[in-house]
Amino acid sequence: MDTIAVVVAGVTGRTGEAVARAIHQTSDLRLVGAIAKNHGGEHLGARWSDSGLDLAVTSTIDALSAPPSDAVLVDFTEAESAFGRLEWAIQRKWDVVVGTTGFSQEQSQYLADLVERHQVGAAFIANFSIGAWFLERVAIEASQYFGQAEIVEEHHAAKRDRPSGTARRMQELLAQSWKRNLDDIPVHSIRLPGLVAHQTVIFGSDGQSLSFRHDVHDRSAYAQGVVQAVRKVHSLKGRVINDLGEILNDH
Ligand SMILES: NC(=O)c1ccc[n+]([C@@H]2O[C@H](COP(=O)([O-])OP(=O)(O)OC[C@H]3O[C@@H](n4cnc5c(N)ncnc54)[C@H](OP(=O)(O)O)[C@@H]3O)[C@@H](O)[C@H]2O)c1
């Protein structure tokens, strides 16, 4: 069977590890590279107690021992280092699946232009869980009937960006639907130990409110969306997908 070579950046992280394990367990994907800033030189098989996995972790992408000519880079790290890593990968005509959030608008636009210039496939998805995507669908539907909403996003205390990429995207979708400015849809960010990733959208009109909530209890929630995205971007040319629906509904 033809397999797709995948390099995961952030392989020791909360999300990157769940995603990398799912990739390793998927028969048409082949985990060929593992990147983590502070774990260069470690052996991923030993870390996972998986004697069948012979893969060294490197701290940078250019330290990969045998970079494949054709691969998909999956990135779950932080925006500052991801930017250079994505540039490196796209310039080598690798496709990219990006879960990392916190890029500026200029950075996102620059990377989208690079994707087009090098004719690779890309998915920049703020949230790879089916529940978050469905929350977007119902919120867009509700926005046809309500004229005001606020977003409450709650995450673990170590999350770096605020508001979350998921909340920013919800803000953009509602702003588009209502043809308003982003600032007209307030976002409340909560960072506390014990939380994982949670988002509530509250619509209000005279005498009533309507709340939709999505909870991620475990990062395995993101794994299947990423696996499907890897397959999808590998057949794309020069385009960025931002809507998980385009990947989930691709049968
Ligand atoms: N799109 C989605 O569905 C989704 C879902 C969840 C999270 N996220 C996003 O994914 C990102 C990671 O979140 P997380 O909670 O998993 O973070 P985390 O637990 O802090 O893990 C970060 C990972 O990135 C690595 N890393 C950090 N800086 C690096 C650098 N300069 N070079 C190479 N590797 C580096 C870390 O390596 P070390 O362990 O060696 O430090 C670690 O493996 C965040 O941007 C978050 O918002 C997206």
The ligand as a MOL file (V3000), in Angstrom:
LIG
                    3D

  0  0  0     0  0            999 V3000
M  V30 BEGIN CTAB
M  V30 COUNTS 48 52 0 0 0
M  V30 BEGIN ATOM
M  V30 1 N -6.2960 23.1270 16.0180 0
M  V30 2 C -6.6350 22.3590 17.0430 0
M  V30 3 O -7.5550 21.5180 16.9740 0
M  V30 4 C -5.8590 22.5040 18.3330 0
M  V30 5 C -6.1980 21.7260 19.4390 0
M  V30 6 C -5.4090 21.8530 20.5860 0
M  V30 7 C -4.3250 22.7340 20.6060 0
M  V30 8 N -4.0660 23.4670 19.5120 0 CHG=1
M  V30 9 C -2.9120 24.3640 19.4310 0
M  V30 10 O -1.7600 23.5330 19.3160 0
M  V30 11 C -0.6470 24.1920 19.8970 0
M  V30 12 C 0.0000 23.2740 20.9410 0
M  V30 13 O -0.8630 23.1540 22.0600 0
M  V30 14 P -0.5370 22.1280 23.2550 0
M  V30 15 O -1.4970 22.4290 24.3410 0
M  V30 16 O -0.4300 20.7510 22.7300 0 CHG=-1
M  V30 17 O 0.9170 22.6710 23.6760 0
M  V30 18 P 2.0350 21.9850 24.5880 0
M  V30 19 O 1.4860 20.8610 25.3810 0
M  V30 20 O 2.7170 23.1140 25.3090 0
M  V30 21 O 3.0680 21.3500 23.5400 0
M  V30 22 C 3.8510 22.1490 22.6990 0
M  V30 23 C 4.7440 21.2260 21.8610 0
M  V30 24 O 5.4680 22.0360 20.9600 0
M  V30 25 C 6.8550 21.8310 21.1250 0
M  V30 26 N 7.5510 23.0900 20.8930 0
M  V30 27 C 7.3750 24.2730 21.5200 0
M  V30 28 N 8.2110 25.2030 21.0210 0
M  V30 29 C 8.9230 24.5860 20.0470 0
M  V30 30 C 9.9780 24.9900 19.1840 0
M  V30 31 N 10.4790 26.2390 19.2220 0
M  V30 32 N 10.4880 24.0720 18.3300 0
M  V30 33 C 10.0110 22.8010 18.2790 0
M  V30 34 N 9.0340 22.3530 19.1040 0
M  V30 35 C 8.5080 23.2280 19.9650 0
M  V30 36 C 7.0290 21.3590 22.5680 0
M  V30 37 O 8.2510 20.6630 22.7070 0
M  V30 38 P 8.9150 20.4350 24.1670 0
M  V30 39 O 8.0090 19.4740 24.9140 0
M  V30 40 O 10.2370 19.8170 23.8560 0
M  V30 41 O 8.9690 21.7780 24.8130 0
M  V30 42 C 5.7960 20.4560 22.6650 0
M  V30 43 O 6.0580 19.2140 22.0570 0
M  V30 44 C -1.1820 25.5160 20.4610 0
M  V30 45 O -0.9730 26.5390 19.5050 0
M  V30 46 C -2.6690 25.2410 20.6260 0
M  V30 47 O -3.4610 26.4040 20.5610 0
M  V30 48 C -4.8130 23.3770 18.3720 0
M  V30 END ATOM
M  V30 BEGIN BOND
M  V30 1 1 1 2
M  V30 2 2 2 3
M  V30 3 1 2 4
M  V30 4 1 4 5
M  V30 5 2 4 48
M  V30 6 2 5 6
M  V30 7 1 6 7
M  V30 8 2 7 8
M  V30 9 1 8 9
M  V30 10 1 8 48
M  V30 11 1 9 10
M  V30 12 1 9 46
M  V30 13 1 10 11
M  V30 14 1 11 12
M  V30 15 1 11 44
M  V30 16 1 12 13
M  V30 17 1 13 14
M  V30 18 2 14 15
M  V30 19 1 14 16
M  V30 20 1 14 17
M  V30 21 1 17 18
M  V30 22 2 18 19
M  V30 23 1 18 20
M  V30 24 1 18 21
M  V30 25 1 21 22
M  V30 26 1 22 23
M  V30 27 1 23 24
M  V30 28 1 23 42
M  V30 29 1 24 25
M  V30 30 1 25 26
M  V30 31 1 25 36
M  V30 32 1 26 27
M  V30 33 1 26 35
M  V30 34 2 27 28
M  V30 35 1 28 29
M  V30 36 1 29 30
M  V30 37 2 29 35
M  V30 38 1 30 31
M  V30 39 2 30 32
M  V30 40 1 32 33
M  V30 41 2 33 34
M  V30 42 1 34 35
M  V30 43 1 36 37
M  V30 44 1 36 42
M  V30 45 1 37 38
M  V30 46 2 38 39
M  V30 47 1 38 40
M  V30 48 1 38 41
M  V30 49 1 42 43
M  V30 50 1 44 45
M  V30 51 1 44 46
M  V30 52 1 46 47
M  V30 END BOND
M  V30 END CTAB
M  END
